């Protein structure tokens, strides 16, 4: 339909002109034959007004319309526009402008009839009007929010089975009280399932559908439909059907108020794993990808194992992005199952990394560290790392080469060399260390139940024991060590556990040679921690650590190999290594027997949390831990929970007095204290 409003006069004039021209053209064409023949002019009548028959009788004929003369356009309208550079932006003085009240009006929201549906809380969470309730808003804003909230109410009601619901809205204004927005909800009867039908082709085992989730007589809820279909697809692919696909969903509502549900699905052939195939610019070959996979060719297909492979490939940090797709090779095993290769689509990501950091700690002073890393220097997963530290109390150069997933999933072979100059309150040391280790450790993506490591360290160190005589000569030690570790972890999160427990044991036999004397001793450290959730927001956590050096006296052990306590990972409220016996000038002596305990209450609200804690510890010269001279610190902490773990800020103070205890201790790190 064309809108000609405002131009009807012009259109009528054009139509009349068209009809007139057509009539004149017709008369002219009819007259052309007569004009072509010679004719005698008629006699002029005496009375020129008398009809002498030359023209037909026009009586009763409607006179022709009169064509209005064309009015010429204003020449100023046809003139070209002025250049933009010369356009005057100043408003004309003879024009008046009006603006709406910038402050707007306050409004209140009233919803009636929604209580019976149980959707009040959800509506309040999503409502645009509720978020601005009590604030000022312009009439246009109020109208827009009202329309949006009305649509929101309708969607919420329909999604929960109230398909006959009606929502009315009204806006009432008063100069004294502002605006009142009222929604009236008539929910009607809730629709329920009358019939549920699953049509799977070919016939599927009953166990695939026994936990479908939708049941006759229950309300029709959109979220339950989506969840049920998602569970069915996941269960089919977990049960060995890699190519299962859901068909169309058919929901029919009747006047019951009830509804029927029909879902079709093609489960396809059952599959068995073939090989992992790499495509694109992959950072390593298929042989290494098959080492990472937790399945073997011939195993029954399981979608969980495919997802496990995808996460493990991401964990290598060598891909820009990874897609893992099951592919039917067309081959069939003797039992009729489809041989299914796993195709990995992904390209190699950046392999080089440069990291720098700068900070200050009371026990370490100013410290700047730089790290350069090549993640895939030698394919596959041969990572080289070079590290440099420059600080007031530490200078270090280190290099490490590590091979991840070394001939077996999650196994790491590493070798390193490190030279350092370290100055602490207890000692000064210039050391060179060469190490090799083989380990299976947890990562943020894959937290393992059992972890272990074995290694060999060769250490040459020149040390000054500052706790006895700061002016004494330095001693040189040559140390060979066999560090071993085993851990058992049932906690539910690596960085923020809420339930479960952890156990760990470190045993390090060491051989030390100094000044022609040989010493053989054993360093042992045992850790235990437990976590208990109390309600939804509170977690109680506890930790116990015991350590011992057996087989040598403290004086015969290099200062860097003794046990120490105090600091952020030990007894908060005390300085680094400041818990335990002190020597000359109140410098830490170190010890051979260690005992520490901590208790924390962790309360979380949203993305933030608060923590209250008490730490206690003691360090003795004897190899057997004792409860003599226990030092206690207490404090509070703040937590900010990120996607990769909580950021920790703890403030603590020593309760038991020591000459080296600071007035207050501040500790910042990632992850919980234990």
C-alpha positions as CSV (number, residue, x, y, z in Angstrom):
1,X,0.0,0.0,0.0
2,X,1.5,3.3,-1.0
3,X,1.1,6.3,1.2
4,X,0.2,9.3,-0.9
5,X,-0.8,11.5,2.0
6,X,-0.1,15.2,1.4
7,X,0.2,14.8,-2.4
8,X,-3.5,14.1,-3.4
9,X,-4.0,17.5,-5.1
10,X,-0.9,17.0,-7.3
11,X,-2.0,13.5,-8.2
12,X,-5.5,14.7,-9.2
13,X,-4.0,17.4,-11.4
14,X,-1.8,15.0,-13.2
15,X,-4.7,12.6,-13.8
16,X,-6.9,15.3,-15.2
17,X,-4.1,16.6,-17.5
18,X,-3.6,13.0,-18.7
19,X,-7.3,12.6,-19.6
20,X,-7.5,16.0,-21.4
21,X,-4.4,15.2,-23.5
22,X,-5.9,11.8,-24.4
23,X,-9.2,13.5,-25.5
24,X,-7.4,16.1,-27.6
25,X,-5.2,13.4,-29.3
26,X,-8.4,11.4,-30.1
27,X,-10.1,14.4,-31.7
28,X,-7.0,15.2,-33.7
29,X,-6.7,11.7,-35.0
30,X,-10.3,11.5,-36.0
31,X,-10.0,14.8,-37.9
32,X,-7.0,13.8,-39.9
33,X,-9.0,12.1,-42.8
34,X,-11.3,15.0,-43.2
35,X,-8.5,17.5,-43.2
36,X,-6.9,15.6,-46.0
37,X,-10.0,16.4,-48.4
38,X,-10.7,19.9,-49.8
39,X,-13.9,21.4,-48.5
40,X,-15.9,24.6,-49.1
41,X,-15.9,27.0,-46.2
42,X,-19.4,27.5,-44.8
43,X,-21.3,30.7,-45.0
44,X,-20.9,32.9,-42.1
45,X,-24.2,33.0,-40.1
46,X,-25.9,36.3,-39.4
47,X,-26.0,35.4,-35.7
48,X,-22.6,34.0,-34.7
49,X,-24.1,32.6,-31.5
50,X,-26.6,30.4,-33.2
51,X,-25.9,26.7,-33.5
52,X,-25.8,26.1,-37.3
53,X,-25.0,22.4,-37.0
54,X,-21.2,22.6,-37.4
55,X,-20.8,21.3,-33.9
56,X,-22.8,18.6,-32.2
57,X,-25.3,19.4,-29.5
58,X,-23.3,19.5,-26.3
59,X,-26.3,19.7,-24.0
60,X,-26.0,17.4,-21.1
61,X,-22.3,16.8,-21.7
62,X,-20.0,17.4,-18.6
63,X,-17.6,20.2,-19.4
64,X,-14.0,19.3,-19.6
65,X,-11.9,19.9,-16.5
66,X,-9.9,23.0,-16.3
67,X,-6.1,22.4,-15.9
68,X,-4.6,24.5,-13.2
69,X,-1.6,26.5,-14.2
70,X,1.8,25.1,-13.1
71,X,3.3,27.2,-10.4
72,X,7.1,27.5,-10.9
73,X,9.4,26.2,-8.1
74,X,11.2,28.6,-5.8
75,X,14.6,29.2,-7.4
76,X,16.2,29.0,-4.0
77,X,15.0,25.4,-3.7
78,X,16.7,24.5,-6.9
79,X,20.0,26.2,-6.1
80,X,23.0,23.9,-5.2
81,X,23.8,23.3,-1.5
82,X,26.4,25.4,0.2
83,X,29.8,23.7,0.9
84,X,30.0,22.0,4.4
85,X,33.0,24.1,5.3
86,X,30.8,27.2,5.1
87,X,27.8,25.8,6.9
88,X,26.8,27.8,10.0
89,X,26.3,25.5,13.0
90,X,24.9,28.2,15.2
91,X,21.1,27.9,15.7
92,X,18.8,30.5,14.3
93,X,17.7,33.1,16.8
94,X,14.0,32.8,15.8
95,X,13.8,29.1,16.7
96,X,13.1,27.7,20.2
97,X,14.3,24.3,21.4
98,X,12.8,22.2,24.2
99,X,14.6,19.4,26.2
100,X,13.3,16.6,28.4
101,X,14.0,16.6,32.1
102,X,17.5,15.2,32.4
103,X,16.9,14.0,35.9
104,X,13.8,12.0,34.9
105,X,11.4,10.6,37.5
106,X,11.6,8.0,40.1
107,X,9.5,4.9,39.7
108,X,8.4,1.8,41.6
109,X,7.7,-1.7,40.3
110,X,4.8,-3.8,41.4
111,X,4.2,-7.4,40.1
112,X,1.0,-9.2,41.0
113,X,0.0,-12.8,40.3
114,X,3.6,-14.2,39.9
115,X,3.9,-15.7,43.4
116,X,2.1,-18.9,42.5
117,X,4.6,-19.7,39.7
118,X,7.7,-19.5,41.8
119,X,9.4,-17.2,39.2
120,X,9.7,-14.1,41.4
121,X,13.4,-14.6,42.2
122,X,14.3,-15.3,38.6
123,X,12.4,-12.3,37.4
124,X,14.0,-10.0,40.0
125,X,17.4,-11.3,38.8
126,X,16.8,-10.5,35.2
127,X,14.4,-7.5,35.3
128,X,15.7,-4.2,33.8
129,X,13.1,-2.3,35.9
130,X,14.2,-4.0,39.1
131,X,17.8,-3.1,38.6
132,X,16.9,0.6,38.4
133,X,14.0,0.5,40.9
134,X,14.1,3.7,43.0
135,X,16.4,5.6,40.6
136,X,15.4,8.3,38.2
137,X,14.7,7.5,34.6
138,X,13.2,9.4,31.6
139,X,9.8,8.4,30.3
140,X,11.4,6.8,27.2
141,X,13.6,4.7,29.4
142,X,10.7,3.6,31.6
143,X,8.6,2.7,28.5
144,X,11.5,0.7,27.0
145,X,12.2,-1.2,30.3
146,X,8.5,-1.9,30.7
147,X,8.2,-3.5,27.2
148,X,11.3,-5.5,27.9
149,X,10.2,-6.8,31.3
150,X,6.7,-7.7,29.9
151,X,8.4,-9.8,27.2
152,X,10.7,-11.3,29.9
153,X,7.7,-12.3,32.0
154,X,6.1,-14.0,29.0
155,X,9.3,-15.9,28.1
156,X,9.7,-17.1,31.7
157,X,6.1,-18.3,32.0
158,X,6.3,-20.1,28.7
159,X,9.6,-21.7,29.5
160,X,8.1,-23.2,32.7
161,X,4.9,-24.6,31.1
162,X,2.4,-21.7,31.5
163,X,1.6,-21.4,27.8
164,X,-1.9,-19.9,28.5
165,X,-0.5,-17.1,30.6
166,X,-1.3,-13.4,30.0
167,X,0.7,-10.4,31.2
168,X,-0.8,-6.9,31.4
169,X,1.2,-3.8,32.1
170,X,0.2,-0.3,33.2
171,X,2.2,2.9,34.0
172,X,0.7,5.3,36.5
173,X,2.3,8.6,37.2
174,X,1.8,11.2,39.9
175,X,3.8,14.4,40.5
176,X,4.3,13.6,44.2
177,X,5.2,9.9,44.0
178,X,6.7,9.5,40.6
179,X,5.7,6.6,38.4
180,X,4.3,3.2,39.3
181,X,4.8,0.3,36.9
182,X,2.4,-2.5,37.6
183,X,2.4,-6.0,35.9
184,X,-0.6,-8.2,36.3
185,X,0.1,-11.9,35.6
186,X,-2.7,-14.4,34.9
187,X,-0.7,-17.6,34.7
188,X,-3.6,-20.0,34.1
189,X,-3.1,-23.7,34.3
190,X,0.3,-25.3,33.9
191,X,0.8,-27.7,31.0
192,X,2.1,-31.2,31.7
193,X,3.4,-34.1,29.6
194,X,0.7,-36.5,28.5
195,X,2.9,-38.6,26.3
196,X,6.6,-39.0,25.7
197,X,8.0,-40.9,22.7
198,X,11.6,-41.6,21.7
199,X,12.0,-43.0,18.2
200,X,15.6,-44.2,17.9
201,X,17.0,-45.9,14.7
202,X,18.2,-48.5,14.7
203,X,16.9,-50.0,17.9
204,X,19.0,-48.8,20.8
205,X,19.7,-50.7,24.1
206,X,17.1,-49.7,26.7
207,X,19.8,-48.4,29.1
208,X,20.3,-45.4,26.7
209,X,16.8,-44.1,27.3
210,X,16.0,-45.2,30.9
211,X,17.5,-42.0,32.4
212,X,16.1,-39.7,29.7
213,X,14.7,-37.3,32.3
214,X,11.2,-36.3,31.0
215,X,8.2,-38.1,32.6
216,X,4.5,-38.2,32.0
217,X,2.6,-36.0,34.4
218,X,5.5,-33.6,35.1
219,X,5.4,-29.9,34.0
220,X,6.6,-29.0,30.5
221,X,9.8,-27.1,31.2
222,X,12.0,-25.9,28.3
223,X,15.3,-26.3,30.3
224,X,14.4,-29.9,31.2
225,X,13.8,-30.7,27.5
226,X,17.2,-29.3,26.6
227,X,18.9,-31.1,29.4
228,X,17.2,-34.4,28.6
229,X,18.2,-34.3,25.0
230,X,21.8,-33.3,25.9
231,X,22.1,-36.2,28.3
232,X,20.7,-38.6,25.7
233,X,23.3,-37.5,23.1
234,X,26.1,-37.7,25.6
235,X,25.1,-41.1,26.9
236,X,24.9,-42.5,23.3
237,X,28.4,-41.3,22.5
238,X,29.8,-42.5,25.8
239,X,28.3,-45.9,25.1
240,X,30.2,-46.4,21.9
241,X,28.1,-44.6,19.2
242,X,30.4,-41.9,17.8
243,X,28.0,-40.8,15.0
244,X,24.8,-40.6,17.0
245,X,22.6,-37.6,16.0
246,X,19.3,-36.2,17.3
247,X,16.6,-35.5,14.8
248,X,13.7,-33.1,14.9
249,X,11.8,-32.5,18.2
250,X,8.0,-32.4,17.9
251,X,6.0,-30.9,20.8
252,X,2.2,-30.6,20.4
253,X,0.1,-28.8,23.0
254,X,-3.6,-29.5,23.5
255,X,-6.4,-28.2,25.7
256,X,-5.7,-30.7,28.5
257,X,-3.7,-28.5,29.3
258,X,-1.3,-31.2,28.3
259,X,1.4,-31.8,25.7
260,X,3.0,-34.7,23.7
261,X,6.7,-35.0,22.9
262,X,8.3,-36.9,20.1
263,X,12.1,-37.1,19.4
264,X,13.8,-39.0,16.6
265,X,17.4,-40.0,16.6
266,X,19.8,-41.9,14.4
267,X,22.3,-43.6,16.7
268,X,24.4,-45.0,13.9
269,X,26.9,-47.9,14.1
270,X,28.8,-48.7,17.3
271,X,32.4,-47.8,17.0
272,X,35.9,-48.9,18.1
273,X,38.9,-46.6,18.3
274,X,41.3,-46.6,15.4
275,X,44.4,-44.2,15.3
276,X,44.8,-40.6,16.1
277,X,45.3,-38.6,12.9
278,X,46.9,-35.1,12.8
279,X,46.0,-32.6,10.2
280,X,47.2,-29.1,9.4
281,X,50.4,-27.5,10.8
282,X,50.6,-29.7,13.9
283,X,53.5,-29.2,16.4
284,X,54.2,-32.9,16.6
285,X,53.5,-36.1,14.8
286,X,50.8,-38.8,15.1
287,X,53.0,-41.2,17.1
288,X,53.3,-38.7,19.9
289,X,49.5,-37.9,19.8
290,X,48.8,-41.6,20.2
291,X,51.1,-41.6,23.3
292,X,49.0,-38.8,24.8
293,X,45.7,-40.6,24.1
294,X,44.4,-42.7,27.0
295,X,42.8,-45.2,24.6
296,X,44.3,-48.0,22.4
297,X,43.2,-49.0,18.9
298,X,40.4,-51.5,19.3
299,X,38.9,-50.1,22.5
300,X,35.2,-49.4,22.4
301,X,34.5,-45.8,21.5
302,X,34.0,-43.4,24.5
303,X,33.3,-39.7,24.0
304,X,34.9,-39.0,27.4
305,X,38.2,-40.4,26.2
306,X,38.0,-38.1,23.1
307,X,37.4,-35.1,25.3
308,X,40.3,-36.2,27.5
309,X,42.5,-36.2,24.5
310,X,41.4,-32.7,23.5
311,X,42.2,-31.3,26.9
312,X,45.5,-33.0,27.0
313,X,46.5,-31.5,23.7
314,X,45.5,-28.1,25.0
315,X,47.6,-28.7,28.1
316,X,50.7,-29.0,25.9
317,X,50.3,-25.2,25.2
318,X,51.6,-25.9,21.7
319,X,48.3,-25.4,19.8
320,X,46.5,-22.2,18.7
321,X,43.2,-24.2,18.9
322,X,42.3,-27.8,18.8
323,X,39.2,-29.7,17.3
324,X,38.9,-33.4,17.8
325,X,36.5,-35.2,15.4
326,X,35.6,-38.9,15.1
327,X,35.8,-40.2,11.6
328,X,34.3,-43.4,10.1
329,X,37.1,-45.1,8.2
330,X,34.6,-47.4,6.4
331,X,36.3,-50.4,7.9
332,X,34.3,-52.9,10.1
333,X,35.7,-55.0,12.9
334,X,34.7,-58.7,13.0
335,X,31.9,-57.9,15.4
336,X,30.5,-55.3,13.0
337,X,31.6,-52.2,14.8
338,X,32.9,-49.2,12.9
339,X,36.7,-48.5,13.0
340,X,36.7,-44.9,14.1
341,X,39.8,-42.7,13.7
342,X,40.2,-39.5,15.7
343,X,41.1,-36.6,13.5
344,X,42.9,-33.7,15.3
345,X,42.6,-30.4,13.5
346,X,44.8,-27.6,14.9
347,X,47.8,-25.5,14.1
348,X,50.9,-24.9,16.0
349,X,50.8,-21.9,18.3
350,X,53.6,-19.6,19.5
351,X,56.4,-21.6,20.9
352,X,58.5,-18.9,22.4
353,X,57.7,-17.0,25.6
354,X,59.4,-14.2,27.5
355,X,58.3,-13.4,31.1
356,X,59.5,-10.8,33.6
357,X,58.6,-10.0,37.1
358,X,59.8,-7.6,39.9
359,X,59.0,-7.7,43.6
360,X,60.0,-7.3,47.2
361,X,59.8,-9.7,50.1
362,X,61.0,-9.2,53.6
363,X,63.1,-12.4,53.6
364,X,64.4,-11.9,50.0
365,X,64.7,-8.2,49.5
366,X,64.3,-6.6,46.0
367,X,64.2,-9.2,43.3
368,X,63.8,-9.1,39.5
369,X,63.4,-12.2,37.4
370,X,63.4,-12.8,33.7
371,X,62.5,-16.1,31.9
372,X,62.8,-17.1,28.3
373,X,61.2,-20.4,27.1
374,X,61.0,-22.4,23.9
375,X,58.1,-24.9,24.4
376,X,59.0,-27.2,21.5
377,X,62.8,-26.7,20.9
378,X,63.2,-30.4,20.2
379,X,60.1,-32.2,18.9
380,X,58.0,-33.5,20.5
381,X,57.4,-31.3,23.6
382,X,61.1,-30.7,24.3
383,X,61.0,-27.4,26.3
384,X,64.0,-25.3,27.0
385,X,63.9,-22.7,29.8
386,X,66.5,-20.1,30.7
387,X,66.1,-18.1,33.9
388,X,68.0,-15.2,35.4
389,X,67.4,-13.6,38.8
390,X,69.0,-10.3,40.0
391,X,68.3,-9.2,43.5
392,X,69.7,-7.7,46.6
393,X,70.0,-11.1,48.3
394,X,69.9,-13.5,45.4
395,X,71.6,-13.7,42.0
396,X,71.0,-16.8,39.8
397,X,71.4,-18.2,36.3
398,X,69.6,-21.4,35.5
399,X,68.7,-23.6,32.4
400,X,66.4,-26.5,32.2
401,X,65.4,-28.9,29.4
402,X,62.2,-30.9,30.0
403,X,60.3,-33.5,27.9
404,X,56.6,-33.7,28.7
405,X,54.6,-36.9,28.0
406,X,57.9,-38.8,27.8
407,X,57.1,-42.2,26.3
408,X,53.9,-42.2,28.5
409,X,51.1,-39.9,29.2
410,X,51.8,-37.3,32.0
411,X,55.4,-38.4,32.6
412,X,58.0,-35.7,32.6
413,X,61.8,-36.1,32.2
414,X,63.8,-33.1,33.1
415,X,67.5,-32.0,33.4
416,X,68.7,-28.7,34.8
417,X,71.8,-26.7,35.7
418,X,71.8,-23.9,38.2
419,X,74.4,-21.5,39.6
420,X,73.4,-19.1,42.4
421,X,74.7,-16.6,44.9
422,X,72.3,-16.5,47.9
423,X,72.4,-14.3,51.0
424,X,70.0,-15.1,53.9
425,X,69.9,-14.2,57.6
426,X,71.2,-17.7,58.4
427,X,73.8,-18.2,55.7
428,X,75.6,-17.1,52.5
429,X,76.0,-19.6,49.7
430,X,77.5,-19.8,46.3
431,X,76.2,-23.0,44.7
432,X,76.2,-25.0,41.4
433,X,73.6,-27.7,41.0
434,X,73.1,-30.3,38.3
435,X,69.8,-32.3,38.5
436,X,67.9,-34.9,36.6
437,X,64.3,-36.1,37.5
438,X,61.5,-38.2,36.3
439,X,58.0,-37.3,37.6
440,X,54.3,-37.6,37.3
441,X,52.7,-34.5,38.8
442,X,49.3,-32.8,38.9
443,X,48.4,-29.8,36.7
444,X,45.6,-27.3,36.9
445,X,43.7,-29.2,34.2
446,X,44.5,-32.7,35.3
447,X,44.6,-33.2,39.1
448,X,45.9,-36.7,39.7
449,X,45.2,-39.0,42.6
450,X,48.7,-40.4,42.8
451,X,51.8,-38.4,42.1
452,X,55.5,-39.2,42.3
453,X,59.0,-38.1,41.4
454,X,62.5,-39.5,41.6
455,X,65.7,-37.7,40.8
456,X,69.4,-37.2,41.3
457,X,71.1,-34.0,42.4
458,X,74.8,-33.1,42.4
459,X,75.6,-30.0,44.3
460,X,78.8,-28.1,44.8
461,X,78.4,-25.3,47.4
462,X,80.6,-22.8,49.2
463,X,78.8,-21.6,52.3
464,X,79.2,-19.3,55.3
465,X,77.2,-20.2,58.4
466,X,76.3,-16.7,59.7
467,X,74.5,-18.0,62.8
468,X,77.8,-19.1,64.5
469,X,80.4,-16.6,63.5
470,X,79.8,-14.0,60.7
471,X,83.6,-13.6,60.3
472,X,84.4,-17.4,60.1
473,X,85.8,-18.9,56.9
474,X,83.6,-20.4,54.3
475,X,83.2,-24.2,54.0
476,X,82.9,-26.1,50.7
477,X,80.5,-29.0,50.4
478,X,80.1,-31.6,47.7
479,X,76.6,-33.2,48.0
480,X,74.9,-36.0,46.1
481,X,71.2,-36.5,46.8
482,X,68.5,-38.8,45.6
483,X,65.2,-36.9,46.1
484,X,62.0,-39.0,46.0
485,X,58.4,-38.0,46.5
486,X,55.0,-39.7,46.6
487,X,51.7,-38.0,47.0
488,X,48.0,-39.0,47.3
489,X,45.3,-36.5,46.7
490,X,41.5,-36.9,47.1
491,X,40.7,-33.2,47.2
492,X,38.2,-31.7,44.7
493,X,40.4,-28.8,43.4
494,X,44.1,-28.3,43.1
495,X,44.2,-24.5,44.0
496,X,41.0,-24.1,46.0
497,X,40.0,-27.4,47.7
498,X,36.7,-27.7,49.4
499,X,36.6,-31.3,50.5
500,X,38.9,-34.3,50.7
501,X,42.5,-34.7,51.9
502,X,46.1,-34.8,50.7
503,X,49.1,-36.8,51.9
504,X,52.7,-36.3,50.8
505,X,56.0,-37.9,51.8
506,X,59.5,-36.7,50.7
507,X,62.6,-38.8,51.3
508,X,66.0,-37.6,50.3
509,X,69.1,-39.7,51.1
510,X,72.2,-37.4,50.9
511,X,75.9,-38.0,50.9
512,X,78.0,-34.9,51.9
513,X,81.8,-34.4,51.8
514,X,83.3,-31.4,53.5
515,X,87.0,-30.9,54.5
516,X,87.8,-34.6,54.1
517,X,84.9,-35.7,56.3
518,X,82.0,-37.7,54.8
519,X,78.4,-37.6,56.1
520,X,75.4,-39.7,55.1
521,X,72.0,-38.7,56.3
522,X,68.3,-38.8,55.4
523,X,66.0,-35.8,55.0
524,X,62.3,-36.7,55.5
525,X,59.3,-34.4,55.3
526,X,55.6,-35.6,55.7
527,X,52.6,-33.4,54.9
528,X,48.9,-34.0,55.5
529,X,46.0,-31.6,54.9
530,X,42.2,-32.0,55.0
531,X,39.2,-29.9,53.9
532,X,35.6,-30.0,55.0
533,X,32.8,-27.9,53.6
534,X,30.4,-26.6,56.2
535,X,27.3,-25.3,54.4
536,X,27.6,-23.7,51.0
537,X,30.0,-20.9,51.8
538,X,32.3,-22.0,54.5
539,X,35.3,-24.4,54.3
540,X,37.3,-25.5,57.2
541,X,40.9,-26.5,56.4
542,X,43.8,-28.0,58.4
543,X,47.4,-28.8,57.8
544,X,50.1,-30.8,59.6
545,X,53.8,-31.0,58.6
546,X,56.6,-32.9,60.3
547,X,60.3,-33.1,59.2
548,X,63.4,-34.7,60.3
549,X,67.1,-35.1,59.4
550,X,68.5,-38.3,60.7
551,X,72.1,-39.6,60.6
552,X,74.2,-36.4,61.1
553,X,74.6,-33.6,63.6
554,X,73.4,-30.1,62.7
555,X,77.0,-28.7,62.6
556,X,77.9,-31.3,60.0
557,X,75.0,-30.4,57.7
558,X,75.5,-27.6,55.2
559,X,73.3,-24.6,56.2
560,X,71.4,-24.7,52.9
561,X,70.4,-28.3,53.7
562,X,69.0,-27.8,57.2
563,X,65.3,-27.4,58.1
564,X,63.8,-23.9,58.6
565,X,60.4,-22.6,59.6
566,X,58.6,-19.2,59.4
567,X,57.1,-17.2,56.5
568,X,54.2,-17.4,54.1
569,X,54.3,-21.1,53.4
570,X,55.1,-22.0,57.1
571,X,54.1,-19.9,60.1
572,X,52.7,-16.6,59.0
573,X,53.4,-13.6,61.3
574,X,57.1,-14.5,61.4
575,X,59.8,-13.7,59.0
576,X,61.3,-16.1,56.5
577,X,63.3,-18.8,58.5
578,X,62.7,-16.9,61.8
579,X,61.0,-19.7,63.8
580,X,63.5,-21.8,65.8
581,X,66.7,-21.5,67.7
582,X,68.8,-18.4,67.1
583,X,72.6,-18.0,67.1
584,X,74.9,-15.0,67.3
585,X,73.3,-11.7,66.5
586,X,69.9,-13.5,66.7
587,X,70.4,-15.2,63.3
588,X,68.5,-18.5,62.6
589,X,70.5,-21.7,63.2
590,X,68.2,-24.1,61.4
591,X,67.4,-27.5,62.8
592,X,66.8,-31.1,62.3
593,X,63.3,-31.6,63.7
594,X,60.3,-29.7,62.4
595,X,56.7,-29.6,63.4
596,X,54.0,-27.2,61.9
597,X,50.2,-26.9,62.1
598,X,47.6,-24.6,60.6
599,X,43.9,-24.1,60.8
600,X,41.8,-21.9,58.4
601,X,38.2,-20.9,58.1
602,X,37.5,-19.9,54.5
603,X,34.2,-18.0,53.8
604,X,33.3,-17.1,50.3
605,X,30.7,-14.7,49.0
606,X,30.5,-14.4,45.2
607,X,33.9,-13.7,43.7
608,X,35.4,-12.6,47.1
609,X,36.2,-14.3,50.3
610,X,37.6,-13.8,53.8
611,X,39.8,-16.2,55.8
612,X,40.8,-16.4,59.4
613,X,43.8,-18.5,60.3
614,X,46.1,-19.6,63.1
615,X,49.6,-21.1,62.4
616,X,51.9,-22.7,64.8
617,X,55.4,-24.2,64.5
618,X,58.5,-25.3,66.3
619,X,62.0,-26.2,65.2
620,X,64.5,-28.1,67.3
621,X,68.1,-29.2,67.1
622,X,67.2,-32.8,67.6
623,X,66.1,-35.0,64.8
624,X,62.8,-35.9,66.5
625,X,60.2,-33.1,66.4
626,X,59.1,-31.8,69.8
627,X,56.6,-29.4,71.2
628,X,59.2,-27.3,72.8
629,X,59.3,-23.5,72.1
630,X,56.2,-23.5,69.9
631,X,55.6,-20.2,68.1
632,X,52.1,-19.1,67.1
633,X,50.9,-16.5,64.5
634,X,47.4,-15.5,63.6
635,X,45.7,-13.3,61.0
636,X,43.1,-12.7,58.4
637,X,43.1,-12.8,54.6
638,X,41.2,-11.7,51.6
639,X,40.5,-13.9,48.5
640,X,39.6,-12.9,45.0
641,X,38.4,-15.9,43.0
642,X,39.5,-15.9,39.4
643,X,39.0,-18.5,36.6
644,X,42.4,-20.2,37.4
645,X,42.3,-20.0,41.2
646,X,42.1,-17.6,44.1
647,X,44.4,-14.6,44.6
648,X,45.5,-14.6,48.2
649,X,46.4,-11.6,50.4
650,X,47.1,-12.5,54.1
651,X,47.9,-10.2,57.0
652,X,49.4,-11.9,60.1
653,X,51.0,-11.0,63.4
654,X,53.1,-13.1,65.8
655,X,51.3,-14.0,69.0
656,X,54.3,-15.5,70.7
657,X,57.1,-13.0,70.9
658,X,60.5,-13.4,69.3
659,X,63.3,-11.0,68.8
660,X,63.0,-11.3,65.0
661,X,59.2,-11.2,64.6
662,X,58.0,-8.3,62.4
663,X,55.3,-6.0,63.6
664,X,53.1,-7.4,60.8
665,X,53.5,-9.8,58.0
666,X,52.0,-9.4,54.5
667,X,51.8,-12.4,52.1
668,X,50.5,-12.3,48.5
669,X,50.3,-15.3,46.1
670,X,48.0,-17.4,43.9
671,X,46.1,-20.3,45.4
672,X,45.2,-21.1,49.0
673,X,48.0,-21.3,51.6
674,X,47.7,-25.1,51.6
